[in-house]
Amino acid sequence: MRNRWSYSVLALSAVVAFSAQAGVRHYVAELDNSQWQLTRNSPLQCELQHQIPRYGRVHFVSDAGKQLDLKMQMDMRQLPDSYGVAAVQSLAPRWWPGEQGYAIGDMRLYKQFNSELPKQLAWTVLSELEKGRYPTFFYQDWYNERDQVAIGLSAANFKASYDTFMSCVNNLLKFSFEDIAYSVLNYESGGDELTNGSKRKLAQIGQYLQADKDLQLVLIDAYTDSYGSHSVNQKLSEQRAAKIREFFIAMGIDADRIRSEGHGESRHVAANDNSLERRKNRRVVIQLSKPLDVAL
């Protein structure tokens, strides 16, 4: 803790007068070349990117899911050659005379890896940019002990792209691939009518399929309980699987990506001694798969 505190004090001193220090190498976009771009805009992912001349870029990414997540990654042209901590400060632009800088957090530096900010601090950085301030990252140069490096995010030309980014974030799906990659839907007795909860789940899966073009295959396996004859149950399971398949095709999903099969009363997951157990067996299992490199 003592070393970390000493480092933060050193960085804060640099904030006050970084422009007058020959030992601080400062990288930041100027007014005429500050660019913010929305590089991904879909119901699955939103990405806001900013170029830092002669240094690299940062990008803020928010993904579909139950939680409103956000991370900021700093892609460096030259990766760190040692472990360390960068002090994150909020600076006023130079045309705001008299405004002081202040600390907003720390970013860990990992040897030979790009650095990343977690959710809370990433949102804080965006809020500082929205106020017109310049979030700046200070760390000790790992090759020159005389130098400190300062990487500034410019608020110039930020707000319009930020507004578009936030519109994208507000339209993200409230569920992720992991939430629906393996789904079990259940049926009412004696037909192909899903329960109300399963209908809602099926609608979510359909929404995801429309948005994610990387999905390789949709597997639909339908089952029944053991009530009734074997042949009737087999036909009923095939009817249930076909109906789910037709639902996805009607939503615009390529039929070649869908495989469906009815298994009748085989592969029970519960006994058939009462209505509750039989309900568990009246089911359709939907599995989604992606190519391995995309899934990773």
Secondary structure as GFF3:
##gff-version 3
##sequence-region A 1 296
A	DSSP	alpha_helix	2	17	.	.	.	ID=ss1
A	DSSP	three_ten_helix	18	20	.	.	.	ID=ss2
A	DSSP	beta_strand	24	27	.	.	.	ID=ss3
A	DSSP	beta_strand	36	41	.	.	.	ID=ss4
A	DSSP	beta_strand	45	52	.	.	.	ID=ss5
A	DSSP	beta_strand	56	63	.	.	.	ID=ss6
A	DSSP	beta_strand	71	76	.	.	.	ID=ss7
A	DSSP	beta_strand	84	91	.	.	.	ID=ss8
A	DSSP	beta_strand	102	109	.	.	.	ID=ss9
A	DSSP	beta_strand	115	117	.	.	.	ID=ss10
A	DSSP	alpha_helix	119	130	.	.	.	ID=ss11
A	DSSP	beta_strand	134	140	.	.	.	ID=ss12
A	DSSP	beta_strand	148	152	.	.	.	ID=ss13
A	DSSP	alpha_helix	159	170	.	.	.	ID=ss14
A	DSSP	alpha_helix	177	180	.	.	.	ID=ss15
A	DSSP	beta_strand	182	186	.	.	.	ID=ss16
A	DSSP	alpha_helix	196	211	.	.	.	ID=ss17
A	DSSP	beta_strand	217	223	.	.	.	ID=ss18
A	DSSP	alpha_helix	230	250	.	.	.	ID=ss19
A	DSSP	three_ten_helix	255	257	.	.	.	ID=ss20
A	DSSP	beta_strand	258	262	.	.	.	ID=ss21
A	DSSP	alpha_helix	275	281	.	.	.	ID=ss22
A	DSSP	beta_strand	283	289	.	.	.	ID=ss23
A	DSSP	alpha_helix	292	295	.	.	.	ID=ss24
###
